[in-house]
Amino acid sequence: AHVNIAALFRMFGTKRFLDLVTAVLLEKKMIFWSRSLHMLEPSFRALLSAFDPLMWHGIYVPLVPKSLIDVVYAPCPYLLGVHASLVDSIPAEVSAEAVLVDVDTGALDIGPASDFLRMPERLRQNFEAQLQPFDEDRGETDVTERGAELKL
């Protein structure tokens, strides 16, 4: 099946895409959400295809039903997809340790207890320069750490 990674760059922008890649490499808890359920699984496939031939070995549930939302308490790394209506039901202590990804707007919310580390600046600049042709100027103001803008 064809996976369009360029669409992921357009959706998130280069800087946020690099934050997503970093979060996966650091094996963070990541919760994606969207109002459109058919957007979740392709977003995951595109992100994970960027790591080919490496594979994600954490929990991966592209669409978590409401009845199983307690999976967010898992003590290990995960990639979870939920409908936007369930985001408010995610407990604060869970979201504080996670990277929350709004697929509809391309916004990232990095929890203060997630121990998120940015890629070294020189390496990040190199990647940004190589990925710039795919970026469509999404701006960089919607990467937040619980309401505070992060310096990219």
Disulfide bonds with the S-S distance in Angstrom:
none
